Amino acid sequence: MLLGSQLRRLREARGITREAAGYSIRASESKISRMELGRVSFKTRDVEDLLTLYGITDELERASLLSLAREANVAGWWHSYSDVLPSWFPTYVGLEGAASSIRAYEVQFVHGLLQTEAYAHAVVARGMKGASASDIDKRVALRLERQKYLVAENAPEFHIVLDEAALRRPYGDREVMRGQLQHLIEISERPNVRLQVMPFGFGGHSGESGAFTILSFPESDLSDVVYLEQLTSALYLDKREDVAQYELALKELQQDSPGPDESRDLLRGLLQLS
């Protein structure tokens, strides 16, 4: 995505259309669009030809961008899990790992980055009906691997609003839910985690369209991305006007929900009831 955004910037600075850029590398306009969105791999020859077309002759600048192209084609650590993942999800895992800020709203279940192993197993088993035990275990292992982001040295800021429904809907037995609630209380104390609960008592709110995640990145060239998961696919929105709508919805959810301390009290109350 970073390389794609830089190629788009260079193309636009020269006033070159996507169609013309595509012609120069024997490809279609849509191929250029996918490259600029970071949705396809990069051939070194194509990047070299585009840099020449865009007038980039400085050897250091060319070398930097070509190095980025090589890095972009290296498979991520999650590649070994691709056999148990839906086709659209590896892209999200890569974006999540590169993000400096993750903001989300969840209503069906606890966000994957906050799930205990037992709770994750119950969620995955429910969603992968008929799958083998080994495939379920592998999917859970990926989820636990992703969670290392939150405790890493350069951990992202993670702001999550959980609907109370996600906390009351049981996955697994009583002990699984108790363990999950206790884990949320503990992890919400981390300095990079801000957890809020949208209580039933508030009534209707701005999260009425369902769960979503907003990813922000440290590179200034990268726009924020909104991730929307569906039953058979996922959407990645990066148009400024689309992202702005979701940012507004999340801001209202944050304003309308109790703060982190009050939300922890709500979690403790649910733990006592469970």
TIVOZA-268129 format. One line per field, with one value per residue (C-alpha): x, y negated, z negated; residue number from 1; chain. Coordinates in steps of 0.001 Angstrom, whole numbers. Each point is the difference from the previous one (the first is absolute). Last residue first. Layout:
REM residues N
c1: X  ... $
c2: Y  ... $
c3: Z  ... $
num: NUM  ... $
cadena: A  ... $
This chain:
REM residues 274
c1: -21781  -1588  3239  1795  -2739  500  3765  -507  -2245  2649  2567  -2324  -189  3801  266  -2642  -3704  -1225  -1646  3215  1799  -2975  -236  3674  -506  -2844  2002  3030  -2274  -1347  3474  1348  -2589  703  3764  -180  1819  -2648  1030  -3049  -174  -1348  -2383  -1820  1159  2913  367  3494  452  3423  1801  2056  3643  2478  590  1449  -854  -3206  -3646  -2474  -3725  -2007  -3703  -2884  -3633  -2050  -1625  3301  -1230  -2285  -3436  -597  2403  -1156  1457  3473  2698  3155  3307  3529  3075  3144  3476  581  -1095  -2744  -2573  2025  -962  -3723  -272  1790  -2417  -2957  1504  751  -3543  -1318  2105  -964  -3700  242  1066  -1148  -2711  -1589  169  3283  -623  -3499  1581  1364  3755  1710  3676  2933  3359  3110  2502  2790  3549  1662  -2575  -2823  -2954  1593  404  -3745  495  1752  -2990  -2319  2291  37  -3817  -83  2483  -2039  -3123  1871  1348  -3459  -1344  -2563  -3686  -1176  2673  -1761  -1054  3387  1687  -2057  444  3746  324  -1721  2404  3067  -1072  -1308  1236  1615  -2931  -2539  -2564  -3152  -2983  100  3474  1188  3594  2956  3479  2910  3618  -1036  2467  -1145  -3656  652  1650  -2739  -2624  1566  152  -3804  -1392  602  -1641  2614  806  2453  1455  1562  3548  -333  -499  3718  -300  1043  2688  -1321  -251  3622  1157  -2090  1364  3509  -1042  -1253  3237  2167  -1923  399  3715  518  -1665  -1718  -3660  -1701  -3407  463  3366  -1556  -2778  2485  2000  -3195  -1123  3426  31  -3354  -2308  -2629  -3640  -2429  2322  -2537  2373  600  -3729  -562  2905  -1505  -3378  1567  1160  3510  2853  2227  -185  -3627  -968  1558  -1872  -3295  715  334  3247  -63  3623  -874  -2902  2363  2452  -2773  -1501  3394  407  -3441  794  3318  -1700  -2849 $
c2: 14827  -2731  -958  -151  -2216  -2462  58  -770  -2950  -1273  302  -2067  -2677  -222  42  -2713  735  64  -2971  -1865  3097  1056  -3547  62  3420  -1247  -3091  2109  2265  -2890  -1507  3294  -46  -3633  556  3028  2873  2705  3654  2228  3659  3193  2925  -851  -3611  -1712  -3758  -1460  -3768  -1128  -3216  -1579  841  -2647  -1240  3361  801  1819  -217  2907  -488  3107  692  1809  -730  -2666  -1137  -1125  -3599  760  1302  796  -1195  2627  2828  -1253  -1044  1258  -1843  1353  -2173  2066  -1528  -575  3537  -5  1239  3215  929  -717  1637  3110  266  -160  2704  2300  -362  771  3159  1051  -268  2141  -872  -3110  -1745  -3250  -2362  -1691  -461  -1335  -2671  -1555  -189  -3281  552  -2375  1625  -2151  2149  1888  -1036  2156  2757  578  -782  1483  3347  388  927  3209  926  -425  2058  2792  -44  587  2857  1592  -125  1600  2740  729  526  -2408  969  -3318  -2636  -2998  1774  1702  -3380  -1683  2855  208  -3760  175  2705  -1843  -3281  -2658  -3588  -290  1906  -2604  1379  1284  -1137  -3764  -1272  -3574  -685  -2338  1283  -2443  451  2532  2308  3195  -850  -617  3396  1780  -1796  1130  3556  -182  -288  3595  1548  1512  3661  599  -3497  836  354  -3428  -1610  -730  -2302  1026  -2206  -1812  -3396  245  280  -3011  -2015  748  -1283  -3196  -599  872  -2433  -2791  709  227  -3337  439  -133  -1489  1609  2219  1159  764  1908  2093  893  875  2287  1670  662  1746  -1119  2117  -1033  -1890  -2814  -2658  -1446  3459  698  -3279  726  3412  -1672  -2238  3116  1370  -76  -1953  -3308  607  197  -3384  -1496  1435  -1107  -3549  -1981  -3512  212  -635  2461  2804  -741  -98  3243  1703  -1194  1342  3357  266  -677  2370 $
c3: -35638  -2124  -1754  3338  1447  -2851  498  3685  -870  -2409  2781  2214  -2698  -25  3814  553  335  3613  1737  806  1254  2112  1392  957  1577  2198  991  901  2016  2045  447  1361  2779  937  49  2232  -1709  -327  -239  345  -1000  1532  -478  -3241  -215  -1719  225  -274  175  1212  -921  2774  488  1157  -3555  -986  -3636  946  -1022  -36  -585  -944  465  -1702  833  1792  -3258  -1486  -301  -2957  -978  -3667  -2685  -2490  2038  -892  2503  -1697  288  265  470  508  454  -3729  -958  -2635  2532  156  -3553  141  3417  -1294  -2923  2395  2191  -2938  -1253  3478  301  -3534  816  3118  3538  1809  -1965  1220  -2969  809  3720  -785  -2206  3184  -86  863  724  102  718  278  1826  -1770  842  -2649  461  -2495  2261  3108  -1782  434  3653  -1069  -2170  2966  2216  -2595  -78  3768  -379  -2806  2169  2889  -2287  -1440  3499  1418  76  -1365  304  -1575  -3196  -346  490  -2735  -2512  693  -352  -3410  -1190  1354  -1545  2377  -15  3435  1508  -1134  -2471  1683  2041  -667  696  629  959  -21  818  16  1104  2628  1773  -1756  567  3691  419  -1941  2109  3264  -1353  -525  3544  1091  -3048  -2305  -744  2871  -427  -3371  1332  1638  -3415  -339  3019  3528  1549  3086  -1659  -1144  3627  999  -2934  1229  3416  -1620  -1879  3006  2194  -2536  -346  3757  759  3373  -1026  3062  -512  3060  -1351  -3370  1764  1974  -3140  -1887  2832  222  -3749  206  -2789  -1776  63  -2293  -1039  976  2592  1433  216  1876  2333  765  607  2663  1805  438  2507  -2391  1905  947  -3665  -707  2933  -1253  -3556  1324  -198  -1423  -1120  -3661  363  987  -2819  -2609  1330  -149  -3583  -939  1560  -1835  -3331  810 $
num: 274  273  272  271  270  269  268  267  266  265  264  263  262  261  260  259  258  257  256  255  254  253  252  251  250  249  248  247  246  245  244  243  242  241  240  239  238  237  236  235  234  233  232  231  230  229  228  227  226  225  224  223  222  221  220  219  218  217  216  215  214  213  212  211  210  209  208  207  206  205  204  203  202  201  200  199  198  197  196  195  194  193  192  191  190  189  188  187  186  185  184  183  182  181  180  179  178  177  176  175  174  173  172  171  170  169  168  167  166  165  164  163  162  161  160  159  158  157  156  155  154  153  152  151  150  149  148  147  146  145  144  143  142  141  140  139  138  137  136  135  134  133  132  131  130  129  128  127  126  125  124  123  122  121  120  119  118  117  116  115  114  113  112  111  110  109  108  107  106  105  104  103  102  101  100  99  98  97  96  95  94  93  92  91  90  89  88  87  86  85  84  83  82  81  80  79  78  77  76  75  74  73  72  71  70  69  68  67  66  65  64  63  62  61  60  59  58  57  56  55  54  53  52  51  50  49  48  47  46  45  44  43  42  41  40  39  38  37  36  35  34  33  32  31  30  29  28  27  26  25  24  23  22  21  20  19  18  17  16  15  14  13  12  11  10  9  8  7  6  5  4  3  2  1 $
cadena: A  A  A  A  A  A  A  A  A  A  A  A  A  A  A  A  A  A  A  A  A  A  A  A  A  A  A  A  A  A  A  A  A  A  A  A  A  A  A  A  A  A  A  A  A  A  A  A  A  A  A  A  A  A  A  A  A  A  A  A  A  A  A  A  A  A  A  A  A  A  A  A  A  A  A  A  A  A  A  A  A  A  A  A  A  A  A  A  A  A  A  A  A  A  A  A  A  A  A  A  A  A  A  A  A  A  A  A  A  A  A  A  A  A  A  A  A  A  A  A  A  A  A  A  A  A  A  A  A  A  A  A  A  A  A  A  A  A  A  A  A  A  A  A  A  A  A  A  A  A  A  A  A  A  A  A  A  A  A  A  A  A  A  A  A  A  A  A  A  A  A  A  A  A  A  A  A  A  A  A  A  A  A  A  A  A  A  A  A  A  A  A  A  A  A  A  A  A  A  A  A  A  A  A  A  A  A  A  A  A  A  A  A  A  A  A  A  A  A  A  A  A  A  A  A  A  A  A  A  A  A  A  A  A  A  A  A  A  A  A  A  A  A  A  A  A  A  A  A  A  A  A  A  A  A  A  A  A  A  A  A  A  A  A  A  A  A  A  A  A  A  A  A  A $
